[in-house]
C-alpha cells in the first residue's frame, strides 16, 4: 500500500542484500489521516531501528473543497481532514495524500481523488510541503533525543 510505496523510495535496499525489511503498522483508532500518519510513523521507526535510508518521510492529506462566490468558483483548502469531514465533502471536492522526503523536499508518494485545477493543485502541494517540514524537524529531534538518551 501507501506505506510501502513511500518507503521503497528512501530505504537503501542495497545495504541489505538477501534481506527482507518488513514494516507492520497497527492502527488502533482512525479519525482520518491514518494512512499518512502510518507513513510518517513507519519512517521514524525505520530510522530508530538503524535501517539506512536516503531521507525521512512525512505525509499529510489536503482537500480542496469548492465554494461558490457569485460566478467565480473557488476552493477552500482543508488540511488533514477527520473521517467525518471526509464523509461530508461536497461533490466536486478533491483529496490529495502526499508524502515528502524531509531533507530533499521531494515528493515520494502522491495519491489523489477528484478533479482539481493546476492552480489549486499547486496550492495543495505547497500547503502539504510547508506542513511536513516541521513534522520532519520533530522526527529528527525525537531521534536526536533518543540517541542522546542512549549515551
Secondary structure as the mmCIF struct_conf table of DSSP 4:
data_model
#
loop_
_struct_conf.conf_type_id
_struct_conf.id
_struct_conf.beg_label_comp_id
_struct_conf.beg_label_asym_id
_struct_conf.beg_label_seq_id
_struct_conf.end_label_comp_id
_struct_conf.end_label_asym_id
_struct_conf.end_label_seq_id
HELX_RH_AL_P HELX_RH_AL_P1 UNK A 2 UNK A 8
TURN_TY1_P TURN_TY1_P1 UNK A 9 UNK A 10
STRN STRN1 UNK A 11 UNK A 11
HELX_RH_3T_P HELX_RH_3T_P1 UNK A 13 UNK A 15
BEND BEND1 UNK A 16 UNK A 16
TURN_TY1_P TURN_TY1_P2 UNK A 17 UNK A 18
BEND BEND2 UNK A 28 UNK A 28
BEND BEND3 UNK A 31 UNK A 32
HELX_RH_AL_P HELX_RH_AL_P2 UNK A 34 UNK A 48
TURN_TY1_P TURN_TY1_P3 UNK A 49 UNK A 50
STRN STRN2 UNK A 53 UNK A 53
BEND BEND4 UNK A 54 UNK A 54
STRN STRN3 UNK A 57 UNK A 69
TURN_TY1_P TURN_TY1_P4 UNK A 70 UNK A 71
STRN STRN4 UNK A 72 UNK A 79
BEND BEND5 UNK A 80 UNK A 80
HELX_RH_AL_P HELX_RH_AL_P3 UNK A 83 UNK A 87
TURN_TY1_P TURN_TY1_P5 UNK A 88 UNK A 88
HELX_LH_PP_P HELX_LH_PP_P1 UNK A 89 UNK A 90
TURN_TY1_P TURN_TY1_P6 UNK A 91 UNK A 92
STRN STRN5 UNK A 94 UNK A 101
TURN_TY1_P TURN_TY1_P7 UNK A 102 UNK A 104
STRN STRN6 UNK A 107 UNK A 113
BEND BEND6 UNK A 114 UNK A 114
HELX_RH_AL_P HELX_RH_AL_P4 UNK A 118 UNK A 150
#
